[in-house]
Amino acid sequence: MSRVLRLPTRLYQQFDADLSLAVPAEAYGGWKSGEIDVSLEHTALVVMHAWDCGQPHQYPGWRRAVEYYGRAERILRDIFPPLLSSVRRSPLPLFHVVGGGRDYYSHLPGFQRARQLAGSSPVHAQVQPDPVYANLRTLRQNQVCPGHHNQPDITAGFQKLDFAPAARPVGDEGIAEDAAQLAALCRAHDINHLIYAGFAINWCLLMSPGGMVDMARHGVICSVLEDAVTAVENRETAREEREKQQALWRVSVEFGFVLSSRDLVARLPEKTAGTLAP
């Protein structure tokens, strides 16, 4: 039996539908409070896509298309410093998932270690485009997201992409750019439960390489620190952050558990003498 940490959690009770109701799902139990055991030997924190995206005046078009940066910056300022320092003092490994199409990480020992552990990552064969396909792509870029006039700033911003200062890896903390590398780190550290922080919960943390969809296929339980994430919102949801709430529901029902960084920081023990650093 591994050493365990008892943590409060939010659980969504997705049963029992009442077929006698006009809307059967309204009988579901909904959000409940509970507690779970977190193994100190088989759990890791993973920080995903915590980027330094420059200042608003540098890439205004990027901010016009991606409205959550202000919320992400507050999380990086207020939540990440105590969270990451506490995890680094604890037995939990700390992993980082990178991306964005710019190499700002391959020189770091944590990435070189992950690449060596994983070997060759799978290459996804691409479909063959045609003129209609190209037109559809252009239509989406111009009329859905991000808007043609915003694209130059976004392209320029991604060319300067880097770790946010508050989320920069320390030492040889594992760095993965895809699921194969993150799974290799999990196997090397005997990890079966990942707790995610970063941006954005309903986009990258779910669907990007190394996100929850990928890692669930490897059998990993994927949980989230709800105060260490934000979501991509739209005009109808942004005021109340309803897309974040929908994503937390999805995590609870499909992938793992909804936790709080404050609870984790308050209860994490420090490494004991002789404990190997992650």
C-alpha positions, 0 to 999 in steps of 0.5 A: 500500500503506497503512502496516500494523501487524503484530498477533498474533491468535487464529484458529479453524480451522473445517475439516475435519470428519471424517465418519468420526467419531461427532462430525465437528466434533471434527476441526476444527483449533480455535484457532490463533495467527497474525498479521495486517496491520492498516492504519493508514489503514483501521482504527478502534477502536469503543467500543460501549455503554461506559456509566455505569450508576450504583452497585450500591446505586442500582439493585440490580434492574439488577445482579440481572438483568445480572450482568456489570457487575462485569467491565465495571467492571474493564475500564473501570478497567484496560483502557480508560485505556491503550487509549484514550489510546494510540489517541488518540495514534495514527493510528487514528480512535476511534468510539463507538456509543451507545444505550440509549434516552436522549439523552446524546450529541446535543449532542456534535460527533462525533454531529452530524457523523455524523448530517450524514454519514449523513442520515436513518437508516432507520426499521423499521416495527413489527408490529401488537400484539394481546392475545396478543402483549402477554401473551407480552411480559409473560411474557418480562419476568416469567419470563425477563428481567429479572424484574418486581421488577427492572424499576423499577430498570432503568427508573430506571437507563436514565433516567440513562444516560451514557458511562462516564468512562473511555469519554467521547468527546474532541473530535469523535470520531465518535459513531453511534447506528445502522449508517447513521451508523457506516457513514457515519463509515467511508466518511468516514474510508476505514475498512474494518476496525473493532476493537470494545471494549465491552459485551457481546460476545455481545449488543450488540456483535453484534446492536445497531444499529451492531454486527457483524451490521449492519456486516458488511452494509456489507462491514466486517471486524469484529474484537474486543479480547478483553480489552476485552469481556465477555459476558452469561453465565447460571447454567451458563456464568458461572463459566468465562465460556463465553458469552464464549468462544462469542462470540469463536469466532463473531467469528473464524468469521463477522466478523473477528479476535480481538486483544488490547488489550495487543498493540495498545497495545504496537505502535501508533505515534504520529501523525507530524507533520502527521497529521490527528487523527481 
